[in-house]
Amino acid sequence: MKRNYILSLLAIAMLMPFTALKAQYDTGDSTVCYNIMTNNFTTNTALNWSDPDPGNWLGVIWNTATPKRIVKLELHENGNDMGSPRGGDIGLAIQKYTDIDGSGVNSELTGALDFSALTELFALDLRRQEFVTSINVTGLNNLEYFMMSRADNIATLDFSNLANLQHIHVSRNDGLTTINASNCPRLKKLMVKQCQAGLTNVNVLGSDSIRFLNLKRSMSNSSPQTVFDLTGKFRLYHFVINEANISSFTGLSTLSQLTTMRAGNNNLTGTININDFDSSNFYRLGVSDNELDAITGWTSQITNSGIDRFRFRNNHLTLNNAIQVANEVHDNASFNATPHTRYGGDTIPVGTTLDYTTEALIDINGVNVASTFRLYAVPGGLVSTNSTGIFTFPTVGEFYIEMENPGAAPNNRNVQLTTDNFWVVCTSATGTQTLSICAGDTTNVNGMDYSATGMYYNYYNTAAACDSVYITDLTVEPAITSSQSLMLCNGTPYTIGTSTYTSYGVYNDILTAADGCDSTVTTHLDYLPAIDASVTVSGQTLISNNIFVPTITYQWIDCGNGNAAIAGATNSSYTPNMTGSYAVVSTEGGCSDTSSCYSVSLVGISENVTLNANIYPNPISNQFTIELGEAGKNTQISIVNVEGKIMYDNIINTKKVSVDGTEWSNGVYIVRITNNDYTKTYKLIK
């Protein structure tokens, strides 16, 4: 209540001079100060902004325009350094504030500060304002200089799109996490250092005139490894970003004006090439405590007497690279070049040889300088020392190697490199084989007999006393048995393996299967009955003696014509129409047999003895008559179908006979008439 009462009295007192001096001092700017006095002064502030004459206000600089506008504000919590902010050495047109009366006056403020109405503000200096929670400088396109320190309650600073902003200096603001300086086309210097909370977002996109970028110990190192983007920052000549968990830079190789790079205590990998920068004027390199594999382009610094620092210890450089840089870069530089750590943590098998001979003798300024190599056991200490760089490991254990080169004139700087610990382990040799044996056989593996299917493990020790195993995948091929039943033509031989059989029976043969094992085959062998291949000759007609076997088929052949088949001669009998030699092939069930050849002669046969029989009707339907030319005596009449089935068979002594064919199937039938003098066949159709 007492504070509010005092402020109310101050407000009333200020209204009077504001009115009287309205024409001389800008009302809007005075109102900003009035609002700050009303809302942001603490009881500790010693500012005199209740003075009726704004020209007397401490920490405030007005220009000479009409009305006068505020161009500078210098508000320090404890009054230290008032009147002496600096613009640095990069061309910023900011002079020391030697014209401010009130140095040492406490300017402690609190809460949210809004400066957005001070459109002519040129410089804003807010050091040690630990109670301020936010700052608004939106739209201040005349603002060129901003400085703030120890404002621990501010998390975000936004300077985006300020057309004339050139210099930002923020330090020890331990609550700061975000700074936006994007699209500030004249920004030359951004320094944000030692902000303990750790910046997670720095935006300088579009601010490509920047020359000086210093983020010393201000980036968060607890976030995952990040890539820092320097694309478009071609004019950058001073760059500092350490303890930031950065793994790589985008656009680093395009910074041809860079003379200072300090990026220690990050997670940088790969290569730094000095020739990507302004190598003629290069000043400082600080990349210690990273994971860099190499520094290249360093030969450009051999004659650079302007080099000030070259610090690259605790990386993963080779001994060659590190010792040459340390001893050949100009000696004016302050060096921090050793030690280094070789990639390690590997596991290698017993008996492995590690070879570092490429680092045993190193050319330094034209002199070959020998390195020393020391092998250490963990625990156990020094094992051996040599100058060859070759180590062989006959036993298991944990080791590391230390290599050192003393350097050479004129710098005479030594470099030490230590590998990470590595482990020599048993190789635990594992051999495998896949075997198959026949049922009843046995195989021997490393002194053990096995006769059943399975996986078998035989353990043994190597020369290094390492447990090893030989794995056998064994398959026992089952005994193969099979049987077959065969029906063969009479007299046909059957061969299986080395055996040949010609008669029916049951036979067992042992053969060799595709897998090399025995295979037992049981054969049930049977034969079809023999076919009667004999022929009866009756006058001019040849008759197969199988005429009454219905399953047999016939084919008459001409023996005098190379056994050529006679077209249409497929009945059980055949009467040739010319003198010759003939035989019949009889077939049943896939088996065939051929008769002997029989001669038939048609010479000297009288027409008078020809039988003149008459069969009518022919074709028949049911009943038909067979009439002989003369009364027959003991004359046999046989009728068969084409399959050889006997349909009628009778001996008569009369001139004619009647036959009933009602039940016969439609088709062709053979009528054979035989007596003591002749045999005659006829075709009958139903």
Residue pairs with C-beta under 8 A, 6 or more apart in sequence:
3 43
7 37
7 38
7 41
10 37
10 50
11 34
11 38
13 50
13 52
14 34
14 37
14 49
14 50
14 52
16 52
17 51
17 52
17 53
17 54
18 27
18 30
18 34
20 52
21 52
21 53
21 54
22 67
23 66
23 67
24 66
24 67
24 68
25 54
25 55
25 62
25 67
25 68
26 67
26 68
26 69
26 70
27 67
28 117
29 69
29 70
29 117
29 118
29 120
30 54
31 117
32 70
32 114
32 115
32 117
32 118
33 49
33 54
33 57
33 60
33 70
34 49
35 114
36 49
36 109
36 113
37 47
37 49
37 50
39 111
40 109
40 110
40 111
40 112
40 113
40 132
41 47
41 108
41 109
41 110
42 108
42 109
42 110
42 131
44 106
44 108
45 106
45 107
45 108
45 109
46 58
46 79
46 105
46 106
46 107
47 57
47 58
47 59
47 75
47 105
47 107
48 56
48 57
48 58
48 102
49 57
49 58
49 60
51 57
54 60
54 62
54 68
55 62
55 68
58 100
58 101
58 102
58 105
58 107
59 73
59 74
59 75
59 76
59 82
59 100
59 102
59 105
59 107
60 70
60 72
60 73
61 70
61 71
61 72
61 73
61 74
61 97
61 99
61 100
62 68
62 69
62 70
62 71
63 69
63 70
63 71
63 120
65 120
69 118
69 119
69 120
70 118
70 120
70 121
71 120
71 121
71 122
71 123
71 142
72 97
72 100
72 121
72 122
72 123
72 124
72 125
73 115
73 118
73 121
73 123
73 124
73 125
73 126
74 82
74 83
74 85
74 97
74 100
74 107
74 123
74 125
75 107
75 109
75 125
75 126
75 129
76 82
76 106
76 107
76 125
76 126
76 127
76 128
76 129
77 106
77 107
77 108
77 109
77 127
77 128
77 129
77 130
77 131
77 150
78 106
78 108
78 128
79 103
79 104
79 105
79 106
79 107
80 104
80 127
80 128
81 127
82 97
82 100
82 102
82 103
82 104
82 105
82 107
83 96
83 97
83 98
83 99
83 100
83 103
84 96
84 97
84 98
85 94
85 96
85 97
85 123
85 125
85 145
85 147
86 94
86 96
87 93
87 94
87 95
87 145
87 167
88 167
88 189
88 212
90 188
90 189
90 211
90 212
91 188
92 144
92 145
92 166
92 167
92 188
92 189
93 144
94 123
94 144
94 145
94 166
94 167
97 123
97 125
108 129
108 131
109 126
109 129
109 131
109 132
110 131
110 132
110 133
111 131
111 132
111 133
112 132
112 133
112 134
112 135
112 136
113 126
113 132
113 134
113 135
113 136
114 136
115 121
115 124
115 135
115 136
115 137
115 140
116 136
116 137
116 138
116 139
116 140
118 140
119 139
119 140
119 141
119 142
120 142
121 137
121 140
121 142
121 143
122 142
122 143
122 144
122 145
123 143
123 144
123 145
123 146
124 137
124 143
124 145
124 146
124 147
125 145
125 146
125 147
125 148
126 132
126 135
126 147
126 148
126 151
127 147
127 148
127 149
127 150
128 149
128 150
128 151
129 148
129 150
129 151
130 150
130 151
130 152
130 153
131 153
132 151
132 153
132 154
133 153
133 154
134 154
134 156
135 148
135 154
135 157
137 143
137 146
137 158
137 159
137 162
138 158
140 162
141 162
141 163
141 164
142 164
143 162
143 164
143 165
144 164
144 165
144 166
144 167
144 186
145 166
145 167
146 159
146 165
146 167
146 168
146 169
146 170
147 167
147 168
147 169
147 170
148 154
148 157
148 169
148 170
148 171
148 173
149 170
149 171
149 172
149 173
150 171
150 172
150 173
150 174
151 173
151 175
151 176
152 173
152 174
152 175
153 175
154 173
154 175
154 176
155 175
155 176
155 177
155 178
155 197
156 176
156 177
156 178
156 179
156 180
157 170
157 176
157 178
157 179
157 180
158 180
159 165
159 168
159 179
159 180
159 181
159 184
160 180
160 181
160 182
160 183
160 184
160 203
161 182
161 183
161 184
162 184
163 184
163 185
163 186
164 186
165 181
165 184
165 186
165 187
166 186
166 187
166 188
166 189
167 188
167 189
168 179
168 181
168 187
168 189
168 190
168 191
168 192
169 189
169 191
170 176
170 179
170 191
170 192
170 193
170 195
171 191
171 192
171 193
171 194
171 195
172 193
172 194
172 195
172 196
173 195
174 195
174 196
174 197
175 197
176 192
176 195
176 197
176 199
176 218
177 197
177 198
177 199
177 200
177 201
177 220
178 199
178 200
178 201
178 202
179 190
179 192
179 199
179 201
179 202
179 203
180 201
180 203
181 187
181 190
181 202
181 203
181 204
181 207
182 203
182 204
182 205
182 206
182 207
183 205
183 206
183 207
184 206
184 207
185 206
185 207
185 208
185 209
186 209
187 204
187 207
187 209
187 210
188 209
188 210
188 211
188 212
189 210
189 211
189 212
189 213
190 204
190 207
190 210
190 212
190 213
190 214
191 212
191 214
191 216
192 199
192 202
192 214
192 215
192 218
193 214
193 215
193 216
193 217
193 218
193 240
194 216
194 217
194 218
195 217
195 218
197 220
198 218
198 219
198 220
198 221
198 222
198 223
199 215
199 218
199 219
199 220
200 219
200 220
200 223
202 215
202 219
204 210
204 213
204 233
208 232
208 233
208 234
208 235
209 235
210 233
210 235
210 236
211 235
211 236
211 237
211 238
212 236
212 237
212 238
213 233
213 236
213 238
213 239
213 240
213 241
214 238
214 239
214 240
215 240
215 241
215 244
216 240
216 241
216 242
216 262
217 242
217 243
218 244
219 241
219 243
219 244
219 245
219 246
220 244
220 245
221 243
221 244
221 245
221 265
222 245
223 245
224 245
225 245
225 246
225 247
225 267
226 244
226 245
226 246
226 247
227 246
227 247
227 248
227 249
227 250
228 241
228 244
228 246
228 248
228 249
228 250
229 249
229 250
229 251
230 236
230 239
230 249
230 250
230 251
230 252
230 254
230 255
231 250
231 251
231 254
232 251
233 251
233 255
234 254
234 255
234 256
234 257
235 257
236 255
236 257
236 258
237 257
237 258
237 259
237 260
237 278
238 258
238 259
238 260
239 255
239 258
239 260
239 261
239 262
239 263
240 260
240 261
240 262
240 263
241 262
241 263
241 266
242 262
242 263
242 264
242 265
242 266
242 286
243 264
243 265
243 266
244 263
244 265
244 266
245 266
245 267
246 263
246 266
246 267
246 268
247 266
247 267
247 268
247 269
248 268
248 269
248 270
249 268
252 276
253 273
253 276
254 276
255 276
255 277
256 276
256 277
256 278
257 277
257 278
258 276
258 277
258 278
259 277
259 278
259 281
259 282
259 283
259 284
260 283
260 284
261 272
261 277
261 284
261 285
261 286
261 287
262 284
262 285
262 286
262 287
263 286
263 287
263 290
264 286
264 287
264 288
264 289
264 290
264 311
265 288
265 289
265 290
266 289
266 290
267 290
267 291
268 287
268 290
268 291
268 292
269 290
269 291
269 292
269 293
270 292
270 293
270 294
271 292
271 293
271 294
271 295
271 296
272 285
272 287
272 292
272 294
272 295
272 296
273 295
273 296
273 297
274 282
274 285
274 295
274 296
274 297
274 298
274 300
274 301
275 296
275 297
275 300
276 297
279 297
279 300
279 301
279 304
280 300
280 304
281 306
282 300
282 301
282 304
282 306
282 307
283 306
283 307
283 308
283 309
284 307
284 308
284 309
284 310
285 295
285 309
285 310
285 311
285 312
286 309
286 311
286 312
287 295
287 311
287 312
287 315
288 311
288 312
288 313
288 314
288 315
288 336
289 313
289 314
289 315
290 314
290 315
291 315
291 316
292 312
292 315
292 316
292 317
293 315
293 316
293 317
294 317
294 318
294 321
295 312
295 317
295 321
295 325
298 324
298 325
298 328
298 329
299 328
301 307
301 310
301 329
301 330
301 333
302 328
302 329
302 330
303 330
304 329
304 330
305 330
305 332
306 332
307 329
307 330
307 332
307 333
308 332
308 333
308 334
309 333
309 334
309 335
309 336
310 325
310 329
310 333
310 334
310 335
310 336
310 337
311 334
311 335
311 336
311 337
312 322
312 325
312 336
312 337
313 336
313 337
313 338
313 339
313 340
314 339
314 340
314 341
315 322
315 340
315 341
316 340
316 341
316 342
316 343
317 325
317 340
317 417
318 359
318 417
319 340
319 356
319 359
319 362
319 371
319 403
319 405
319 415
319 417
320 358
320 359
320 362
322 337
322 338
322 340
322 415
322 417
323 362
323 364
323 369
323 405
323 407
323 413
323 414
323 415
324 362
324 363
324 364
325 337
326 335
326 337
326 338
326 407
326 411
326 413
326 415
327 364
327 365
327 407
327 408
327 411
327 412
327 413
328 364
328 365
328 411
329 335
329 411
331 410
331 411
335 411
335 413
337 413
337 415
338 413
338 414
338 415
338 416
338 417
339 415
339 416
339 417
339 418
340 415
340 416
340 417
340 418
341 417
341 418
341 419
341 420
342 401
342 417
342 418
342 419
342 420
343 419
343 420
344 400
344 419
344 420
344 421
344 422
345 420
345 421
345 422
346 420
346 422
346 423
347 422
347 423
347 425
348 354
348 393
348 422
348 423
348 424
348 425
349 424
349 425
349 426
349 427
350 393
350 394
350 395
350 396
350 424
350 425
350 426
350 427
350 462
350 464
350 466
351 392
351 393
351 394
351 427
351 464
352 392
352 393
352 424
353 390
353 391
353 392
353 393
354 390
354 391
354 392
354 393
354 401
355 389
355 390
356 373
356 389
356 390
356 401
356 403
357 388
357 389
357 390
358 389
359 371
359 389
359 403
359 405
360 370
360 371
360 373
360 387
360 388
360 389
361 368
361 369
361 370
361 371
362 368
362 369
362 371
362 405
363 369
364 405
364 407
364 408
365 408
365 409
365 410
367 408
367 409
369 405
369 406
369 407
369 408
370 387
370 405
371 387
371 389
371 403
371 404
371 405
372 385
372 387
372 403
372 404
372 405
373 385
373 386
373 387
373 388
373 389
373 391
373 401
373 402
373 403
374 382
374 384
374 385
374 401
374 402
374 403
374 404
375 382
375 383
375 384
375 385
375 391
375 399
375 401
376 382
376 383
376 399
376 400
376 401
376 402
377 383
377 397
377 398
377 399
378 397
378 398
378 399
378 400
378 421
380 397
383 399
384 391
389 403
391 401
393 399
393 424
394 464
395 424
395 464
396 423
396 424
396 425
396 426
396 464
396 466
397 423
397 424
398 421
398 422
398 423
398 424
399 421
399 422
399 423
399 424
400 418
400 419
400 420
400 421
400 422
401 418
401 419
402 416
402 417
402 418
402 419
403 416
403 417
403 418
404 414
404 415
404 416
404 417
405 414
405 415
406 412
406 414
407 413
407 414
407 415
426 462
426 464
426 465
426 466
426 467
427 462
427 464
427 466
427 468
428 466
428 467
428 468
428 469
429 462
429 466
429 468
429 469
430 468
430 469
430 470
430 471
431 468
431 469
431 470
431 471
432 470
432 471
432 472
432 473
433 445
433 470
433 471
433 472
433 473
434 472
434 473
434 475
435 443
435 472
435 473
435 474
435 475
436 474
436 475
436 476
436 477
436 515
437 443
437 451
437 474
437 475
437 476
437 477
438 476
438 477
438 479
438 515
438 516
438 517
438 518
439 476
439 477
439 478
439 479
439 517
440 451
440 479
441 451
441 476
442 449
442 450
442 451
443 449
443 450
443 451
443 474
444 450
445 456
445 458
445 470
445 472
446 458
446 460
446 470
448 456
448 458
450 456
450 472
450 474
451 476
452 474
452 476
453 474
453 475
453 476
454 474
455 471
455 472
455 473
455 474
456 471
456 472
456 474
457 469
457 470
457 471
457 472
458 469
458 470
458 471
458 472
459 467
459 468
459 469
459 470
460 468
460 469
460 470
461 467
461 468
462 468
477 515
477 517
479 517
479 518
479 520
480 513
480 517
480 518
480 519
480 520
481 519
481 520
481 521
481 522
482 519
482 520
482 521
482 522
483 521
483 522
483 523
483 524
484 521
484 522
484 523
484 524
485 523
485 524
485 526
486 494
486 523
486 524
486 525
486 526
487 526
487 527
487 528
487 589
488 494
488 525
488 526
488 527
488 528
489 527
489 528
489 589
489 590
489 591
489 592
490 527
490 528
490 529
490 530
490 531
490 591
491 502
491 527
491 530
492 502
492 527
492 591
493 500
493 501
493 502
494 500
494 501
494 502
494 523
494 525
495 501
496 507
496 509
496 511
496 521
496 523
497 509
497 510
497 511
497 521
499 507
499 509
501 507
501 523
501 525
503 525
503 527
504 525
504 526
504 527
505 525
506 522
506 523
506 524
506 525
507 522
507 523
507 525
508 520
508 521
508 522
508 523
509 520
509 521
509 523
510 518
510 519
510 520
510 521
511 518
511 519
511 520
511 521
512 518
512 519
513 519
528 588
528 589
528 591
530 593
531 546
531 552
531 586
531 587
531 588
531 591
531 592
531 593
532 544
532 545
532 546
532 549
532 586
533 584
533 586
533 593
533 594
533 595
533 596
534 544
534 545
534 595
534 596
535 542
535 543
535 544
535 545
535 583
535 584
535 595
535 596
535 598
536 542
536 543
536 545
537 543
537 598
537 600
538 674
538 679
539 678
539 679
540 575
540 576
540 600
540 602
540 605
541 573
541 574
541 575
541 679
541 680
541 681
542 556
542 573
542 574
542 575
542 576
542 582
542 584
542 598
542 600
543 572
543 573
543 672
543 679
544 552
544 554
544 572
544 573
544 584
544 586
544 595
546 552
546 572
546 586
546 644
547 572
547 573
547 640
547 644
548 640
548 644
548 646
549 588
549 644
550 643
550 644
550 645
551 588
551 589
552 572
552 586
552 587
552 588
552 644
553 570
553 586
553 587
553 588
554 569
554 570
554 571
554 572
554 584
554 585
554 586
554 587
555 565
555 566
555 569
555 570
555 584
555 585
555 587
556 565
556 566
556 569
556 570
556 574
556 582
556 583
556 584
556 585
557 563
557 564
557 565
557 566
557 582
557 583
557 584
557 585
557 594
558 564
558 566
558 580
558 581
558 582
559 580
559 581
559 582
559 583
559 597
560 580
560 581
563 583
566 574
566 582
571 642
571 670
572 640
572 644
572 670
573 670
573 672
573 681
574 582
574 584
575 681
576 582
576 600
576 602
577 602
578 602
579 599
579 600
579 601
579 602
579 603
580 599
580 600
581 597
581 598
581 599
581 600
582 597
582 598
582 600
583 594
583 595
583 596
583 597
583 598
584 594
584 595
585 592
585 593
585 594
585 595
586 592
586 593
586 594
586 595
609 677
609 678
610 678
610 680
611 628
611 629
611 673
611 678
611 680
612 628
612 629
613 626
613 627
613 628
613 629
613 673
613 680
613 682
614 626
614 627
615 624
615 625
615 626
615 627
615 671
615 682
615 684
616 624
616 625
616 627
617 624
618 624
618 684
618 685
619 684
619 685
619 686
620 661
620 684
620 685
620 686
621 686
622 660
622 661
622 662
623 658
623 659
623 660
623 661
623 662
624 658
624 659
624 661
624 684
625 656
625 657
625 658
625 659
626 637
626 656
626 657
626 659
626 671
626 673
627 655
627 656
628 635
628 655
628 656
628 673
630 655
631 653
631 654
631 655
632 652
632 653
632 654
632 655
632 673
632 675
633 653
633 675
634 651
634 653
634 675
634 676
635 651
635 652
635 653
635 673
635 674
635 675
636 649
636 650
636 651
636 672
636 673
636 674
636 675
637 648
637 649
637 650
637 651
637 652
637 657
637 671
637 672
637 673
638 646
638 648
638 649
638 671
638 672
638 674
639 646
639 647
639 648
639 649
639 659
639 669
639 670
639 671
639 672
639 684
640 646
640 647
640 669
640 670
640 672
641 647
641 664
641 665
641 667
641 668
641 669
641 670
642 667
642 668
642 669
642 670
647 661
647 664
647 669
648 659
650 657
661 686
664 686
665 686
666 686
667 685
667 686
668 683
668 684
668 685
669 683
669 684
669 685
669 686
670 681
670 682
670 683
670 684
671 681
671 682
671 683
671 684
672 679
672 680
672 681
673 679
673 680
673 681
673 682
674 680
